[in-house]
């Protein structure tokens, strides 16, 4: 179904679409995963997207996989990179707090937990700079140049 693509095109989360359509968020998730929606669900979604039920029932091309434009795919990849950074940051915080607790319980005279905190912290900073594209040394433009170079094409 094209529900996910339409939702992303509007810039809505699944929660926002559920609120706007009056459907349960689990229903939205199931529909986006490919489960057949009921006619009432389709009517609600068609009203929200200002389209017809028949258009929502059409499969994009011949596959169940939604095709994204290059621009949409870039944005999706950026959001996934930021999500990965936040996941990495939360893991870092939990593990470092645990290491400091272990350090203070076992031998408070020498705080060794600073070493893994600093080492891993450098990795966190690097991950954040890449995810938020602060310094884009090896970004999409660099990749394109390298691909063109290896294929023997000029830009």
VOKE-543523 format. One record per atom (N, C-alpha, C): residue in one letter; x, y, z. Coordinates in pm, whole numbers, padded with zeros to 5 digits, always signed. Atoms other than C-alpha are relative to their C-alpha. Layout:
<sites>
AXYZ ...
</sites>
This chain:
<sites>
X+00084-00119+00000 X+00000+00000+00000 X+00088+00125+00000 X-00074-00124+00012 X+00104+00356-00049 X-00019+00091+00121 X+00029-00081-00119 X-00001+00475+00296 X+00129+00058+00058 X-00126-00047-00060 X+00356+00499+00425 X+00061+00114-00082 X-00057-00103+00086 X+00474+00699+00125 X-00080+00130+00013 X+00083-00120-00015 X+00180+00939+00154 X+00023+00066+00136 X-00025-00054-00134 X+00241+00977+00528 X+00134+00073+00006 X-00132-00062+00000 X+00611+01050+00479 X+00003+00127-00086 X+00007-00118+00085 X+00532+01293+00199 X-00059+00118+00075 X+00060-00105-00082 X+00317+01489+00445 X+00089+00038+00118 X-00088-00027-00113 X+00593+01470+00706 X-00062-00038+00133 X+00071+00041-00122 X+00367+01296+00959 X+00063-00126+00058 X-00038+00124-00067 X+00461+01035+01215 X-00121-00093-00005 X+00113+00094-00006 X+00249+00723+01252 X-00101+00046+00105 X+00090-00049-00105 X+00106+00875+01572 X-00087+00114-00052 X+00077-00112+00054 X+00003+01192+01390 X-00106-00049-00098 X+00097+00055+00094 X-00165+00993+01112 X-00113-00070+00074 X+00103+00067-00079 X-00347+00785+01372 X-00097+00102+00060 X+00085-00105-00057 X-00475+01101+01543 X-00089+00064-00105 X+00077-00067+00106 X-00583+01263+01216 X-00108-00089-00059 X+00095+00091+00063 X-00758+00953+01085 X-00097-00062+00100 X+00086+00063-00100 X-00910+00838+01413 X+00025-00149+00014 X-00033+00142-00008 X-00744+00499+01375 X+00102-00021+00111 X-00098+00038-00100 X-00532+00316+01627 X+00138-00003-00065 X-00136+00001+00055 X-00155+00348+01582 X+00040-00141-00044 X-00031+00139+00040 X-00129-00033+01569 X-00061-00032-00136 X+00064+00021+00130 X-00371-00029+01276 X+00085+00062-00111 X-00086-00067+00097 X-00150+00222+01093 X+00125-00084-00025 X-00122+00081+00013 X+00157+00006+01162 X-00027-00126-00081 X+00033+00123+00073 X-00015-00309+01035 X-00023+00029-00149 X+00027-00034+00140 X-00135-00137+00718 X+00131+00029-00073 X-00128-00032+00064 X+00213-00002+00646 X+00087-00123-00020 X-00076+00124+00016 X+00356-00352+00691 X-00061-00091-00106 X+00057+00078+00109 X+00122-00482+00421 X-00129-00072+00031 X+00127+00065-00033 X-00185-00609+00607 X-00114+00075-00067 X+00114-00062+00068 X-00512-00546+00422 X-00084+00077+00100 X+00085-00079-00090 X-00708-00262+00584 X-00147-00024-00029 X+00144+00010+00019 X-01082-00268+00635 X-00045+00119-00085 X+00055-00108+00081 X-01304-00051+00418 X-00014+00128+00082 X+00013-00118-00086 X-01369+00183+00713 X+00135+00067+00022 X-00134-00057-00016 X-00995+00228+00770 X+00043+00072-00127 X-00034-00063+00128 X-00946+00301+00399 X-00074+00132-00018 X+00078-00124+00012 X-01225+00560+00408 X+00060+00110+00087 X-00060-00098-00091 X-01065+00733+00707 X+00131+00053-00057 X-00129-00041+00056 X-00723+00737+00543 X-00018+00081-00128 X+00026-00075+00123 X-00864+00854+00209 X-00043+00143+00032 X+00043-00134-00040 X-01030+01147+00385 X+00119+00084+00046 X-00117-00073-00051 X-00705+01243+00560 X+00093+00041-00114 X-00091-00028+00110 X-00498+01221+00241 X-00068+00070-00118 X+00078-00066+00103 X-00775+01381+00033 X+00015-00070-00135 X-00007+00083+00119 X-00779+01098-00219 X-00115-00099+00005 X+00108+00099+00002 X-01011+00815-00316 X+00047-00132+00060 X-00030+00133-00056 X-01031+00471-00159 X+00066-00087-00106 X-00057+00083+00106 X-00954+00312-00496 X+00148+00031-00023 X-00142-00033+00016 X-00625+00504-00522 X+00084-00059+00113 X-00074+00058-00112 X-00522+00382-00176 X+00014-00151-00014 X-00005+00145+00016 X-00595+00024-00277 X+00096-00043-00109 X-00093+00035+00106 X-00365+00039-00579 X+00136-00032+00057 X-00135+00037-00040 X-00035-00134-00535 X+00098+00084-00080 X-00102-00070+00077 X+00270+00072-00627 X+00073-00098-00090 X-00057+00087+00101 X+00386-00097-00947 X-00044-00144+00026 X+00039+00140-00016 X+00390-00477-00916 X+00053-00061+00129 X-00056+00054-00123 X+00561-00514-00578 X-00066+00064+00120 X+00050-00057-00125 X+00465-00451-00218 X+00095+00104+00056 X-00099-00093-00051 X+00777-00242-00170 X-00027+00140-00055 X+00024-00137+00040 X+00729+00133-00178 X+00128+00057-00059 X-00116-00062+00063 X+00962+00318-00414 X+00006+00146+00043 X-00019-00138-00041 X+01105+00647-00296 X+00083+00072-00104 X-00085-00079+00088 X+01251+00928-00500 X+00137+00011+00065 X-00135-00016-00054 X+01621+01001-00458 X+00000+00097+00118 X+00006-00100-00107 X+01540+01307-00246 X-00062-00059+00127 X+00063+00065-00116 X+01307+01106-00020 X+00095-00099+00065 X-00092+00100-00053 X+01567+00832+00018 X+00114+00066+00078 X-00106-00074-00070 X+01835+01086+00117 X-00049+00044+00137 X+00056-00048-00128 X+01608+01232+00386 X-00022-00118+00094 X+00022+00119-00083 X+01514+00884+00512 X+00134-00048+00057 X-00132+00042-00048 X+01884+00792+00534 X+00055+00095+00106 X-00045-00098-00101 X+01960+01116+00723 X-00069-00023+00133 X+00076+00023-00123 X+01684+01047+00974 X+00047-00128+00068 X-00050+00125-00058 X+01808+00691+01023 X+00138+00019+00063 X-00133-00026-00057 X+02162+00820+01081 X-00013+00074+00133 X+00022-00074-00125 X+02037+01064+01346 X-00058-00093+00107 X+00056+00097-00094 X+01831+00787+01507 X+00110-00093+00052 X-00111+00085-00043 X+02140+00566+01514 X+00092+00071+00098 X-00083-00077-00092 X+02338+00844+01680 X-00064+00007+00138 X+00067-00010-00131 X+02078+00892+01955 X-00001-00134+00073 X-00007+00132-00061 X+02068+00517+02014 X+00139-00026+00056 X-00139+00016-00043 X+02449+00511+02037 X+00026+00085+00124 X-00020-00091-00113 X+02444+00810+02276 X-00065-00056+00128 X+00067+00057-00118 X+02191+00642+02508 X+00076-00121+00053 X-00079+00116-00043 X+02394+00321+02513 X+00126+00045+00072 X-00121-00056-00062 X+02707+00522+02590 X-00029+00048+00142 X+00033-00056-00132 X+02540+00704+02878 X-00026-00111+00102 X+00032+00108-00094 X+02405+00385+03036 X+00124-00080+00039 X-00119+00081-00029 X+02731+00191+03006 X+00101+00079+00083 X-00096-00080-00075 X+02948+00477+03133 X-00047+00021+00144 X+00053-00011-00137 X+02720+00531+03434 X+00024-00131+00075 X-00024+00130-00062 X+02743+00158+03505 X+00149-00019+00033 X-00143+00012-00026 X+03124+00166+03474 X+00045+00087+00117 X-00034-00086-00114 X+03151+00462+03712 X-00052-00059+00131 X+00054+00063-00120 X+02924+00280+03959 X+00088-00117+00043 X-00088+00113-00031 X+03139-00033+03939 X+00133+00050+00055 X-00126-00057-00043 X+03453+00177+03974 X-00009+00052+00144 X+00014-00057-00134 X+03326+00361+04281 X-00027-00105+00107 X+00029+00107-00096 X+03203+00041+04447 X+00126-00083+00027 X-00115+00089-00017 X+03519-00161+04386 X+00126+00071+00051 X-00123-00069-00042 X+03800+00096+04425 X-00014+00151-00024 X+00021-00143+00020 X+03707+00462+04476 X+00128+00083+00005 X-00123-00077-00010 X+04071+00561+04527 X+00057+00035-00138 X-00047-00028+00136 X+04146+00542+04152 X-00119-00008-00096 X+00116-00004+00091 X+03882+00646+03899 X+00050-00035-00141 X-00042+00048+00132 X+03966+00435+03595 X-00108+00015-00106 X+00111-00007+00096 X+03622+00481+03434 X+00010+00120-00094 X-00019-00114+00090 X+03739+00812+03284 X+00057-00045-00134 X-00066+00042+00122 X+03947+00623+03028 X-00099-00053-00104 X+00098+00042+00102 X+03664+00432+02857 X-00099+00112-00035 X+00092-00111+00028 X+03442+00742+02891 X+00061+00094-00103 X-00065-00090+00096 X+03696+00955+02704 X+00017-00068-00137 X-00020+00070+00127 X+03778+00692+02440 X-00129-00016-00078 X+00128+00020+00066 X+03419+00606+02364 X-00063+00136-00032 X+00053-00135+00023 X+03329+00977+02393 X+00050+00058-00131 X-00053-00046+00129 X+03556+01054+02098 X-00080-00064-00114 X+00082+00067+00101 X+03362+00796+01898 X-00140+00059-00009 X+00133-00062-00004 X+03032+00951+02008 X+00002+00135-00072 X-00011-00131+00066 X+03147+01296+01897 X+00012-00017-00151 X-00016+00027+00143 X+03256+01158+01560 X-00133-00045-00061 X+00129+00048+00049 X+02924+00977+01518 X-00099+00116-00013 X+00090-00115+00003 X+02731+01295+01602 X+00033+00095-00114 X-00040-00089+00109 X+02934+01506+01359 X-00040-00057-00136 X+00040+00063+00126 X+02866+01254+01082 X-00151-00004-00016 X+00146+00012+00008 X+02497+01204+01165 X-00066+00134-00032 X+00058-00131+00022 X+02424+01576+01172 X+00070+00076-00113 X-00070-00051+00116 X+02656+01635+00875 X+00066+00135+00026 X-00072-00122-00034 X+02859+01904+01051 X+00122+00013-00090 X-00113+00008+00091 X+03173+01804+00864 X-00031-00114-00094 X+00045+00102+00096 X+03071+01619+00550 X+00115-00042-00090 X-00115+00040+00078 X+03412+01492+00443 X-00030-00121-00089 X+00027+00122+00073 X+03284+01151+00334 X-00150-00017-00025 X+00144+00000+00023 X+02924+01241+00247 X-00036-00045-00141 X+00055+00043+00128 X+02712+01187-00063 X+00082+00053-00118 X-00079-00057+00110 X+02919+01423-00282 X+00132-00075-00017 X-00126+00074+00005 X+03241+01244-00192 X-00023-00138-00061 X+00031+00133+00054 X+03079+00905-00261 X-00022+00005-00150 X+00028-00013+00143 X+02954+01024-00599 X+00130+00020-00078 X-00128-00023+00067 X+03300+01153-00693 X+00083-00129-00009 X-00076+00125-00002 X+03460+00822-00591 X-00058-00102-00097 X+00065+00094+00092 X+03206+00617-00786 X+00030+00038-00144 X-00028-00047+00136 X+03249+00831-01096 X+00147-00022-00036 X-00144+00020+00022 X+03629+00812-01059 X+00029-00146-00033 X-00026+00142+00019 X+03626+00433-01035 X-00066-00055-00125 X+00064+00043+00124 X+03388+00402-01329 X+00066+00066-00121 X-00072-00065+00109 X+03621+00623-01533 X-00079+00112-00066 X+00081-00109+00057 X+03365+00898-01586 X+00047+00133+00058 X-00030-00134-00050 X+03416+01269-01554 X-00127+00062+00051 X+00118-00066-00058 X+03184+01479-01342 X-00050+00112-00084 
</sites>
